[in-house]
Amino acid sequence: MAKEKNHPETNGTSVDPTSKIEAIKNLIFGENIQEYNTEFEAVKKDITQKKKELEALIEDTRTELMQTIDNLGTDVNIRITELENSLQDKADTLDQKKVDRSTLGKLLIQLGEKIKDK
């Protein structure tokens, strides 16, 4: 009966391939491996902290931007309402006097330009 070998054996005991790799790493890098690991952990921790800070900054900027957009929308709506009221007042004044097409045309052009600029 032939005995099948799944793992290499040394003196009747099996040798784990990962332990061989660890032994080779220790021979190549020696004591420096612990320093490298410590430095990598510090860099990893620093990157994680910077990522959190950037995410917080992005969220703050997003909140400020949304607030600014809301304020701008409100301001534009107020200005348009004021322009509509002004146009209505001018139209009422013209109705009382006489409908002057030239003046009405100028007012409409001014209103259009103001809306376009906003």
LINCOR-V694899 format. One record per residue. N is the residue number from 1. RES is the residue in one letter. PHI is phi in degrees with one decimal (NA if undefined). Layout:
n=N res=RES phi=PHI
n=N res=RES phi=PHI
This chain:
n=1 res=M phi=NA
n=2 res=A phi=-87.4
n=3 res=K phi=-91.3
n=4 res=E phi=-83.9
n=5 res=K phi=-110.2
n=6 res=N phi=-88.4
n=7 res=H phi=-130.3
n=8 res=P phi=-64.4
n=9 res=E phi=-119.9
n=10 res=T phi=-128.9
n=11 res=N phi=53.0
n=12 res=G phi=85.1
n=13 res=T phi=-116.1
n=14 res=S phi=-82.8
n=15 res=V phi=-109.4
n=16 res=D phi=-77.9
n=17 res=P phi=-60.8
n=18 res=T phi=-69.0
n=19 res=S phi=-69.4
n=20 res=K phi=-64.9
n=21 res=I phi=-63.1
n=22 res=E phi=-61.9
n=23 res=A phi=-64.5
n=24 res=I phi=-65.9
n=25 res=K phi=-60.1
n=26 res=N phi=-65.1
n=27 res=L phi=-67.7
n=28 res=I phi=-73.6
n=29 res=F phi=-95.3
n=30 res=G phi=59.7
n=31 res=E phi=-71.2
n=32 res=N phi=-65.9
n=33 res=I phi=-61.1
n=34 res=Q phi=-66.6
n=35 res=E phi=-63.4
n=36 res=Y phi=-60.5
n=37 res=N phi=-60.9
n=38 res=T phi=-63.7
n=39 res=E phi=-64.9
n=40 res=F phi=-62.5
n=41 res=E phi=-64.8
n=42 res=A phi=-65.1
n=43 res=V phi=-64.8
n=44 res=K phi=-61.8
n=45 res=K phi=-63.8
n=46 res=D phi=-63.8
n=47 res=I phi=-63.9
n=48 res=T phi=-62.3
n=49 res=Q phi=-64.2
n=50 res=K phi=-63.2
n=51 res=K phi=-62.2
n=52 res=K phi=-62.9
n=53 res=E phi=-62.8
n=54 res=L phi=-64.7
n=55 res=E phi=-63.2
n=56 res=A phi=-65.7
n=57 res=L phi=-64.4
n=58 res=I phi=-62.0
n=59 res=E phi=-65.4
n=60 res=D phi=-62.3
n=61 res=T phi=-64.0
n=62 res=R phi=-61.2
n=63 res=T phi=-63.5
n=64 res=E phi=-62.6
n=65 res=L phi=-64.1
n=66 res=M phi=-63.7
n=67 res=Q phi=-65.6
n=68 res=T phi=-63.2
n=69 res=I phi=-63.1
n=70 res=D phi=-61.3
n=71 res=N phi=-62.9
n=72 res=L phi=-64.5
n=73 res=G phi=-60.9
n=74 res=T phi=-63.0
n=75 res=D phi=-61.7
n=76 res=V phi=-63.7
n=77 res=N phi=-62.1
n=78 res=I phi=-62.9
n=79 res=R phi=-64.6
n=80 res=I phi=-64.5
n=81 res=T phi=-62.0
n=82 res=E phi=-62.1
n=83 res=L phi=-65.6
n=84 res=E phi=-62.3
n=85 res=N phi=-63.8
n=86 res=S phi=-63.2
n=87 res=L phi=-63.6
n=88 res=Q phi=-63.0
n=89 res=D phi=-61.5
n=90 res=K phi=-65.1
n=91 res=A phi=-65.2
n=92 res=D phi=-63.4
n=93 res=T phi=-63.4
n=94 res=L phi=-65.9
n=95 res=D phi=-60.9
n=96 res=Q phi=-70.1
n=97 res=K phi=-81.8
n=98 res=K phi=-169.7
n=99 res=V phi=-73.0
n=100 res=D phi=-97.0
n=101 res=R phi=-63.0
n=102 res=S phi=-64.5
n=103 res=T phi=-64.8
n=104 res=L phi=-61.7
n=105 res=G phi=-61.7
n=106 res=K phi=-63.2
n=107 res=L phi=-62.4
n=108 res=L phi=-66.5
n=109 res=I phi=-64.6
n=110 res=Q phi=-61.9
n=111 res=L phi=-62.1
n=112 res=G phi=-61.6
n=113 res=E phi=-65.7
n=114 res=K phi=-66.2
n=115 res=I phi=-65.8
n=116 res=K phi=-64.1
n=117 res=D phi=-71.6
n=118 res=K phi=-86.8
